[in-house]
Amino acid sequence: MELARRNLFVYVLLAGVWALIAAWQVQEHVRVENYARTSLRNRSKDIADTMGSFIRGLQWGGAVFSDRLQPVLDRLASSPTNELSSSGEVLSVLLLNTNGDLVAKAGNPIDLQQKDLLQQSEHWGPKSLVIAYQVAGVSMRQEGATNPASPFLVDTNDMRRRFPPRRDERRPEPNASSNAFERIGPEGPPPGPPAGPPPPPGGRQGGPRDGGFRRRPPPWWLSPEFQALAQKREMHVLVLAMSTGTYQATCQYDLRLRYVTILFAAISAVGLGLAWRNLAKSSELQIRLVRASELNTHLKEMNLAAAGLAHETRNPLNIIRGLAQMLSKTPNAPVETQEKSREIINEADKVAGQLNEFINYSRPREVRRSRLVLGSVVNEVIRALGYDLEEKKIDLQVVGESISIEADDQLLRQALFNLLLNAIQAVEPGGEIRVFAARRNPAEAVLEIRDNGPGVPQERRTEIFRPYFTTHKTGTGLGLAVVQQIVLAHGWEIECLPNAPKGALFRISHVKLAA
């Protein structure tokens, strides 16, 4: 029982260690997954900042012309290896106004309502991550505040169609052209304030891209119609759809590593459990061998004493028996003398029988193993007890498998004889006895002898194997002690158990099967 508790504690401890390792791996995988998510968000933030730089370079007077911005968006959403998206693939780009209406787009369509993009800035899908950024002036921020100074997108051709210049609004200039530009000479800009309203904040002077001209906004720039159009075309939200391929690949690779780690931890725990079981079995076998060795040494010492006692006792016992026989056969001897003589002879025979059993018990058991068919040995012992079985009309049956074991022939016969004789003496006339044999595992078998007698009380199940302990009036108390001695000499185990619903069960376990 103590060994079973210790084994259970070790197995529970190994299972707990494996559970801790598994929980640790799960926690580490969650940490790696969160890190991969953060990395993907950071990549999208870098791309948004880069877009802010592009818009900063393209903005003039708060306006960004579509013929310059659209190629940048197309390039960003079409090539996953360009300098803008080298750290992650951009699937699509959207620019929305304050009402969630589409201002500009590039790449694949996004399966989300535009109002959802305004309410929630991050959407994780099976293949993409959609993130919305506020366009604040010329910078990209993930904030909820609306910036009224956000740039607006205009189309040059649409502006010319909507607001054609009138002749009376044209300012006569030398070398005037239809695009209202003014060449800046070496002597600098012409003196005096320029005609028309000043450029709005954020306007820029013309550079090499403008051919040396300084752009001046037209008079209709501040008209209510143009302001309404600018508000409608205001770039308030930048939406990026990032591919989650790299994120999923990282998570799957890490998950495989975690599974392998958990699997190896489980294999290690099972291996340690098997090693502990083998160690426990080896320790148990060593303990049994030590006990058998000590018992054998003790029995050798008892054998020497028993031999001397038998030698000193048999001679006077035989003399007493002989004299009693002479008295019983004396002619003209009184009847009473003859009866007393026969009683002396019977008592002498009892003492001689007890003396022989004691010598048999004290004799060291030298096991000479051989291959035996268990069923044949049992049947021979049953034939030797045939008279006792017929006298009490006992039903004895042999059930179970036909197996071959390694045992000493004479010692096995003696143990089976004592067990069956004990069962015959215990059951009532017409009782039942069953001999059962079966394999327990590929190397060991179990042998059981069951009866439906009165059984053995629980407090006496360990005492019945002690010498001179008996519950029968005519018993010597050495039969089961000899059986236990033979069983231990073979390295087996014997125990007494209750036989439901009635009777006793003697089980011999760890019987080695023949190869």
C-alpha positions as CSV (number, residue, x, y, z in Angstrom):
1,M,0.0,0.0,0.0
2,E,2.8,2.4,0.9
3,L,4.6,1.6,-2.4
4,A,1.3,2.3,-4.3
5,R,0.9,5.7,-2.6
6,R,4.5,6.6,-3.4
7,N,4.1,5.6,-7.0
8,L,0.9,7.6,-7.2
9,F,2.6,10.7,-5.8
10,V,5.5,10.4,-8.3
11,Y,3.0,10.0,-11.3
12,V,1.0,13.0,-10.1
13,L,4.2,15.1,-9.7
14,L,5.3,14.2,-13.2
15,A,1.8,15.1,-14.6
16,G,1.9,18.4,-12.7
17,V,5.4,19.3,-14.1
18,W,4.2,18.5,-17.6
19,A,1.1,20.7,-17.1
20,L,3.3,23.6,-15.9
21,I,5.5,23.2,-19.0
22,A,2.4,23.1,-21.3
23,A,1.0,26.2,-19.6
24,W,4.3,28.0,-19.9
25,Q,4.5,27.2,-23.7
26,V,0.9,28.4,-24.2
27,Q,1.8,31.7,-22.4
28,E,4.9,32.1,-24.5
29,H,2.9,31.5,-27.7
30,V,0.4,34.2,-26.6
31,R,3.3,36.5,-26.0
32,V,4.8,35.8,-29.5
33,E,1.4,36.3,-31.1
34,N,1.0,39.6,-29.3
35,Y,4.5,40.7,-30.4
36,A,3.7,39.7,-34.0
37,R,0.5,41.8,-33.8
38,T,2.4,44.8,-32.5
39,S,5.0,44.4,-35.2
40,L,2.3,44.5,-37.9
41,R,0.7,47.5,-36.3
42,N,4.1,49.3,-36.2
43,R,4.7,48.5,-39.8
44,S,1.3,50.0,-40.8
45,K,2.2,53.1,-38.6
46,D,5.5,53.5,-40.5
47,I,3.7,53.3,-43.8
48,A,1.1,55.9,-42.6
49,D,3.9,58.2,-41.5
50,T,5.5,57.8,-44.9
51,M,2.2,58.7,-46.5
52,G,2.1,61.8,-44.4
53,S,5.5,62.8,-45.8
54,F,4.2,62.3,-49.3
55,I,1.1,64.4,-48.6
56,R,3.3,67.1,-47.0
57,G,5.3,67.3,-50.2
58,L,2.3,67.4,-52.4
59,Q,0.1,69.8,-50.4
60,W,-0.4,73.4,-51.7
61,G,-2.7,75.8,-49.9
62,G,-4.3,72.9,-48.0
63,A,-5.1,71.1,-51.3
64,V,-3.5,67.9,-52.7
65,F,-4.0,67.3,-56.4
66,S,-5.2,63.8,-57.3
67,D,-3.0,63.5,-60.4
68,R,0.0,63.6,-58.0
69,L,-1.4,61.6,-55.1
70,Q,-3.1,58.7,-57.0
71,P,0.1,57.3,-58.5
72,V,1.6,57.1,-55.0
73,L,-1.4,55.3,-53.7
74,D,-1.4,52.9,-56.6
75,R,2.3,52.2,-56.2
76,L,1.8,51.6,-52.4
77,A,-1.0,49.1,-52.9
78,S,0.3,47.3,-55.9
79,S,4.0,46.3,-55.1
80,P,4.6,44.5,-51.8
81,T,8.4,45.0,-52.1
82,N,8.6,48.8,-52.7
83,E,10.3,51.1,-50.4
84,L,7.1,52.2,-48.8
85,S,6.0,48.7,-47.7
86,S,9.2,46.7,-47.5
87,S,8.2,45.4,-44.0
88,G,4.7,44.2,-45.0
89,E,2.4,44.0,-47.9
90,V,-0.3,46.7,-48.3
91,L,-3.4,45.3,-49.9
92,S,-5.4,48.5,-50.2
93,V,-5.5,52.1,-49.3
94,L,-8.5,54.3,-48.7
95,L,-8.9,58.0,-47.9
96,L,-12.2,59.0,-46.3
97,N,-13.8,62.3,-45.3
98,T,-15.4,63.2,-42.0
99,N,-18.7,61.6,-43.0
100,G,-17.0,58.3,-44.0
101,D,-17.4,59.0,-47.7
102,L,-14.7,57.7,-50.1
103,V,-12.2,60.4,-51.3
104,A,-9.5,58.2,-52.9
105,K,-8.6,54.5,-53.0
106,A,-6.1,52.0,-54.4
107,G,-5.7,48.3,-54.3
108,N,-8.2,45.6,-53.4
109,P,-11.7,46.5,-52.1
110,I,-12.2,46.2,-48.3
111,D,-15.2,44.2,-47.0
112,L,-16.1,46.7,-44.3
113,Q,-18.6,49.4,-44.0
114,Q,-17.0,52.8,-44.1
115,K,-18.9,53.9,-41.0
116,D,-17.3,50.9,-39.2
117,L,-13.9,52.2,-40.1
118,L,-14.7,55.5,-38.5
119,Q,-16.1,53.9,-35.3
120,Q,-13.3,51.3,-34.8
121,S,-9.7,52.0,-35.9
122,E,-8.6,48.3,-36.1
123,H,-10.2,45.3,-37.7
124,W,-8.6,41.9,-37.8
125,G,-9.7,39.5,-40.5
126,P,-8.5,36.0,-41.6
127,K,-6.2,37.4,-44.3
128,S,-5.8,41.1,-43.6
129,L,-5.6,43.8,-40.9
130,V,-7.5,47.0,-41.6
131,I,-6.3,50.0,-39.6
132,A,-7.7,53.6,-39.8
133,Y,-5.6,56.6,-39.0
134,Q,-6.7,60.2,-38.6
135,V,-5.3,62.6,-41.2
136,A,-4.3,65.6,-39.0
137,G,-3.0,68.4,-41.2
138,V,-0.1,66.7,-42.9
139,S,0.6,64.0,-40.3
140,M,-1.1,60.7,-39.6
141,R,-2.2,60.0,-36.1
142,Q,-4.4,57.4,-34.4
143,E,-6.5,59.9,-32.4
144,G,-10.2,60.5,-32.1
145,A,-10.1,64.3,-32.4
146,T,-11.2,65.8,-35.7
147,N,-8.7,68.3,-37.2
148,P,-10.4,71.0,-39.3
149,A,-7.1,71.7,-41.0
150,S,-7.0,68.3,-42.7
151,P,-5.9,68.5,-46.3
152,F,-8.4,68.0,-49.1
153,L,-8.0,66.3,-52.4
154,V,-8.9,68.1,-55.6
155,D,-8.8,67.2,-59.3
156,T,-7.2,69.8,-61.6
157,N,-9.5,69.1,-64.6
158,D,-12.5,69.0,-62.3
159,M,-11.5,72.4,-60.9
160,R,-11.1,73.9,-64.3
161,R,-14.5,72.6,-65.4
162,R,-16.3,73.7,-62.2
163,F,-14.5,77.1,-61.9
164,P,-13.4,78.4,-65.3
165,P,-11.5,81.7,-65.0
166,R,-13.4,84.8,-66.2
167,R,-11.7,87.4,-68.3
168,D,-12.4,90.2,-66.0
169,E,-10.7,88.3,-63.2
170,R,-7.5,87.8,-65.1
171,R,-4.7,90.0,-64.1
172,P,-2.7,91.3,-67.1
173,E,0.9,90.0,-66.7
174,P,3.8,90.0,-69.0
175,N,4.1,86.6,-70.7
176,A,0.8,85.7,-69.1
177,S,-0.4,82.1,-69.4
178,S,-3.7,80.4,-68.7
179,N,-2.4,78.7,-65.5
180,A,-2.0,82.0,-63.5
181,F,1.7,81.4,-62.8
182,E,4.2,84.3,-62.5
183,R,7.9,83.9,-63.5
184,I,10.3,85.0,-60.8
185,G,13.3,86.8,-62.5
186,P,16.8,87.4,-61.2
187,E,15.8,90.7,-59.7
188,G,13.2,89.0,-57.5
189,P,9.5,89.2,-57.4
190,P,7.8,92.4,-58.7
191,P,7.3,95.2,-56.1
192,G,4.0,95.7,-54.4
193,P,1.5,93.3,-53.0
194,P,0.3,90.5,-55.3
195,A,-3.2,90.8,-56.6
196,G,-5.8,88.5,-55.2
197,P,-6.0,86.9,-51.7
198,P,-2.8,85.6,-50.1
199,P,-2.1,81.9,-50.3
200,P,-3.6,80.0,-47.4
201,P,-1.4,78.7,-44.6
202,G,0.5,75.7,-45.7
203,G,1.0,77.0,-49.3
204,R,4.4,76.6,-50.8
205,Q,6.4,78.5,-53.3
206,G,7.0,77.1,-56.7
207,G,10.2,75.2,-57.1
208,P,11.8,73.3,-59.9
209,R,8.7,71.2,-60.4
210,D,6.8,74.5,-61.1
211,G,9.3,75.8,-63.6
212,G,10.2,78.8,-61.5
213,F,6.7,80.1,-61.2
214,R,5.0,81.2,-58.0
215,R,1.5,79.7,-57.7
216,R,-1.2,82.2,-56.9
217,P,-4.7,80.9,-55.9
218,P,-7.5,82.0,-58.1
219,P,-10.1,84.4,-56.8
220,W,-12.8,81.7,-56.5
221,W,-10.5,79.8,-54.1
222,L,-12.5,81.2,-51.1
223,S,-15.9,80.9,-52.7
224,P,-18.6,79.1,-50.7
225,E,-19.1,76.5,-53.4
226,F,-15.4,75.7,-53.4
227,Q,-15.3,75.5,-49.6
228,A,-18.2,73.1,-49.6
229,L,-16.4,70.9,-52.2
230,A,-13.2,71.1,-50.2
231,Q,-15.0,70.0,-47.1
232,K,-16.5,67.1,-48.9
233,R,-13.1,66.1,-50.3
234,E,-11.3,66.6,-47.0
235,M,-8.9,63.7,-46.3
236,H,-9.9,62.9,-42.7
237,V,-9.2,59.2,-42.4
238,L,-6.4,57.1,-43.9
239,V,-7.3,53.3,-44.1
240,L,-4.6,50.7,-44.7
241,A,-5.3,47.0,-45.3
242,M,-2.2,45.1,-44.4
243,S,-1.7,41.4,-45.3
244,T,-1.5,39.1,-42.3
245,G,0.5,36.5,-44.1
246,T,3.8,37.2,-42.3
247,Y,1.9,37.4,-39.0
248,Q,0.2,34.1,-39.5
249,A,3.4,32.4,-40.7
250,T,5.2,33.6,-37.5
251,C,2.4,32.4,-35.3
252,Q,2.2,29.0,-37.0
253,Y,5.9,28.5,-36.8
254,D,6.0,29.4,-33.2
255,L,2.9,27.2,-32.5
256,R,4.7,24.2,-34.1
257,L,7.7,24.8,-31.9
258,R,5.4,24.9,-28.8
259,Y,3.7,21.7,-29.8
260,V,7.0,20.0,-30.3
261,T,8.2,21.2,-26.9
262,I,5.0,20.0,-25.2
263,L,5.3,16.7,-27.0
264,F,8.9,16.2,-25.9
265,A,7.9,17.1,-22.3
266,A,5.1,14.5,-22.4
267,I,7.5,11.9,-23.7
268,S,10.0,12.8,-21.0
269,A,7.3,12.6,-18.3
270,V,6.1,9.2,-19.6
271,G,9.7,8.0,-19.8
272,L,10.4,9.1,-16.2
273,G,7.2,7.4,-15.1
274,L,8.2,4.1,-16.8
275,A,11.7,4.4,-15.3
276,W,10.3,5.0,-11.9
277,R,7.9,2.0,-12.2
278,N,10.8,-0.3,-13.3
279,L,12.9,1.0,-10.4
280,A,10.0,0.4,-8.0
281,K,9.6,-3.1,-9.3
282,S,13.3,-3.8,-9.1
283,S,13.3,-2.5,-5.5
284,E,10.4,-4.7,-4.6
285,L,12.1,-7.7,-6.1
286,Q,15.2,-7.0,-4.2
287,I,13.3,-6.7,-1.0
288,R,11.6,-10.0,-1.6
289,L,14.9,-11.7,-2.4
290,V,16.4,-10.3,0.8
291,R,13.4,-11.6,2.8
292,A,13.7,-15.0,1.1
293,S,17.4,-15.1,1.8
294,E,16.9,-14.2,5.5
295,L,14.1,-16.8,5.7
296,N,16.3,-19.4,4.1
297,T,19.1,-18.7,6.6
298,H,16.7,-18.9,9.5
299,L,15.2,-22.1,8.2
300,K,18.7,-23.6,7.9
301,E,19.4,-22.9,11.5
302,M,16.0,-24.3,12.5
303,N,16.7,-27.4,10.4
304,L,19.8,-28.2,12.4
305,A,17.9,-27.8,15.7
306,A,14.9,-29.8,14.3
307,A,17.2,-32.6,13.1
308,G,18.6,-33.0,16.6
309,L,15.2,-32.7,18.2
310,A,13.8,-35.3,15.8
311,H,16.7,-37.7,16.5
312,E,16.3,-37.3,20.3
313,T,12.5,-37.6,20.1
314,R,11.9,-40.4,17.6
315,N,13.9,-43.1,19.5
316,P,11.9,-42.9,22.8
317,L,8.7,-42.4,20.9
318,N,9.3,-45.5,18.9
319,I,10.1,-47.4,22.1
320,I,6.9,-46.2,23.7
321,R,4.9,-47.2,20.7
322,G,6.5,-50.6,20.6
323,L,5.8,-51.3,24.2
324,A,2.2,-50.2,23.8
325,Q,1.8,-52.6,20.8
326,M,3.3,-55.5,23.0
327,L,0.8,-54.8,25.7
328,S,-2.1,-54.7,23.4
329,K,-1.1,-58.1,21.9
330,T,-0.4,-59.8,25.3
331,P,-2.6,-62.9,25.7
332,N,-5.2,-62.8,28.5
333,A,-4.6,-59.0,28.8
334,P,-7.5,-57.2,30.3
335,V,-9.7,-55.3,27.8
336,E,-9.1,-52.1,29.6
337,T,-5.3,-52.6,29.2
338,Q,-5.7,-53.3,25.5
339,E,-7.8,-50.1,25.0
340,K,-5.2,-48.0,26.8
341,S,-2.5,-49.5,24.7
342,R,-4.3,-48.6,21.5
343,E,-4.8,-45.0,22.8
344,I,-1.0,-44.7,23.5
345,I,-0.3,-46.0,19.9
346,N,-2.7,-43.4,18.4
347,E,-1.2,-40.5,20.4
348,A,2.3,-41.6,19.5
349,D,1.3,-41.6,15.8
350,K,0.0,-38.1,16.2
351,V,3.2,-36.9,17.8
352,A,5.2,-38.6,15.0
353,G,3.0,-36.9,12.4
354,Q,3.5,-33.5,14.0
355,L,7.2,-34.1,14.2
356,N,7.4,-35.0,10.6
357,E,5.4,-31.8,9.6
358,F,7.7,-29.7,11.7
359,I,10.8,-31.2,10.1
360,N,9.2,-30.6,6.7
361,Y,8.5,-27.0,7.6
362,S,12.0,-26.4,8.9
363,R,13.7,-27.9,5.9
364,P,15.4,-25.3,3.5
365,R,13.6,-25.1,0.2
366,E,16.0,-25.5,-2.7
367,V,13.9,-24.7,-5.8
368,R,14.8,-26.7,-8.9
369,R,12.8,-24.9,-11.7
370,S,11.5,-26.7,-14.7
371,R,8.8,-26.2,-17.3
372,L,5.4,-27.5,-16.0
373,V,2.0,-27.5,-17.4
374,L,-0.1,-26.2,-14.6
375,G,-3.3,-28.0,-15.5
376,S,-1.6,-31.4,-15.4
377,V,-0.1,-30.8,-12.0
378,V,-3.5,-29.6,-10.6
379,N,-5.3,-32.7,-12.0
380,E,-2.7,-35.1,-10.5
381,V,-3.2,-33.4,-7.1
382,I,-7.0,-33.7,-7.4
383,R,-6.7,-37.4,-8.1
384,A,-4.6,-37.8,-4.9
385,L,-7.4,-36.2,-3.0
386,G,-10.2,-38.1,-4.8
387,Y,-11.2,-40.1,-1.7
388,D,-11.7,-36.9,0.4
389,L,-13.7,-35.2,-2.4
390,E,-16.0,-38.2,-2.8
391,E,-16.5,-38.6,0.9
392,K,-17.9,-35.0,1.2
393,K,-19.4,-35.0,-2.3
394,I,-17.5,-31.7,-3.2
395,D,-17.8,-30.2,-6.7
396,L,-14.3,-29.3,-7.7
397,Q,-13.7,-27.7,-11.1
398,V,-10.6,-26.3,-12.9
399,V,-11.3,-23.2,-15.0
400,G,-9.2,-20.6,-16.7
401,E,-6.4,-20.8,-19.3
402,S,-4.0,-23.7,-20.0
403,I,-0.6,-22.2,-19.2
404,S,3.0,-23.4,-18.6
405,I,5.0,-22.0,-15.7
406,E,8.5,-22.3,-14.3
407,A,8.4,-24.0,-10.9
408,D,9.8,-26.9,-8.8
409,D,7.5,-29.9,-9.5
410,Q,7.6,-31.5,-6.0
411,L,7.2,-28.2,-4.1
412,L,4.4,-27.0,-6.4
413,R,2.5,-30.3,-5.8
414,Q,2.9,-30.0,-2.0
415,A,1.7,-26.4,-2.0
416,L,-1.4,-27.3,-4.1
417,F,-2.1,-30.4,-2.0
418,N,-2.1,-28.3,1.2
419,L,-4.3,-25.5,-0.3
420,L,-6.8,-28.0,-1.7
421,L,-6.9,-30.1,1.5
422,N,-7.5,-26.9,3.5
423,A,-10.4,-26.0,1.2
424,I,-11.8,-29.5,1.5
425,Q,-11.7,-29.3,5.3
426,A,-13.3,-25.8,5.3
427,V,-16.4,-26.5,3.1
428,E,-19.5,-28.3,4.1
429,P,-20.6,-31.5,2.4
430,G,-21.7,-30.8,-1.1
431,G,-19.6,-27.6,-1.3
432,E,-17.8,-26.1,-4.2
433,I,-14.1,-25.5,-4.9
434,R,-12.8,-23.7,-8.0
435,V,-9.2,-23.7,-9.2
436,F,-8.6,-20.7,-11.6
437,A,-5.4,-19.9,-13.6
438,A,-4.9,-17.0,-16.0
439,R,-2.2,-14.7,-17.5
440,R,-1.8,-11.4,-15.9
441,N,0.7,-10.0,-18.4
442,P,3.1,-11.5,-21.0
443,A,5.5,-12.6,-18.3
444,E,3.4,-13.5,-15.2
445,A,0.3,-15.5,-14.3
446,V,-2.0,-15.8,-11.3
447,L,-3.4,-18.9,-9.6
448,E,-6.5,-18.8,-7.4
449,I,-8.2,-21.5,-5.2
450,R,-11.8,-20.5,-4.2
451,D,-14.3,-22.2,-1.9
452,N,-17.7,-21.5,-0.6
453,G,-17.0,-22.3,3.0
454,P,-17.3,-20.0,6.0
455,G,-14.3,-17.9,4.9
456,V,-11.6,-16.3,6.9
457,P,-12.3,-13.2,9.1
458,Q,-10.4,-10.1,8.0
459,E,-8.4,-9.9,11.2
460,R,-7.1,-13.5,10.7
461,R,-6.2,-13.3,7.0
462,T,-2.5,-12.6,7.8
463,E,-2.3,-14.9,10.9
464,I,-3.4,-18.1,9.1
465,F,0.1,-18.3,7.5
466,R,1.8,-18.3,10.9
467,P,3.1,-21.7,12.2
468,Y,0.7,-23.6,14.5
469,F,-2.2,-21.3,13.8
470,T,-5.3,-23.3,12.9
471,T,-9.0,-23.1,13.0
472,H,-9.5,-26.9,12.6
473,K,-9.7,-29.2,15.6
474,T,-7.5,-31.9,14.0
475,G,-5.1,-29.5,12.2
476,T,-1.5,-29.0,13.1
477,G,-1.3,-25.3,11.9
478,L,1.7,-25.9,9.6
479,G,-0.1,-26.6,6.3
480,L,-0.5,-22.9,5.2
481,A,2.8,-22.0,6.7
482,V,4.5,-24.6,4.4
483,V,2.6,-23.2,1.4
484,Q,3.8,-19.6,2.2
485,Q,7.3,-21.0,2.5
486,I,7.2,-22.7,-0.9
487,V,5.6,-19.6,-2.5
488,L,8.3,-17.2,-1.1
489,A,11.0,-19.6,-2.2
490,H,9.8,-19.3,-5.8
491,G,9.6,-15.5,-5.5
492,W,5.8,-15.5,-5.7
493,E,3.2,-13.9,-3.4
494,I,0.2,-15.4,-1.6
495,E,-2.7,-13.6,0.0
496,C,-6.1,-14.6,1.5
497,L,-9.1,-12.6,0.3
498,P,-12.9,-12.9,0.6
499,N,-14.7,-14.9,-2.0
500,A,-17.9,-13.1,-2.8
501,P,-20.6,-13.9,-1.9
502,K,-19.2,-16.6,0.5
503,G,-16.0,-18.4,1.2
504,A,-12.3,-17.8,1.0
505,L,-9.9,-17.1,-1.9
506,F,-6.2,-17.9,-1.8
507,R,-4.4,-16.1,-4.6
508,I,-0.8,-16.8,-5.7
509,S,0.5,-14.0,-7.9
510,H,3.8,-13.2,-9.8
511,V,4.0,-16.8,-11.1
512,K,6.6,-16.7,-13.9
513,L,5.4,-18.1,-17.2
514,A,7.6,-20.5,-19.1
515,A,9.2,-19.0,-22.3
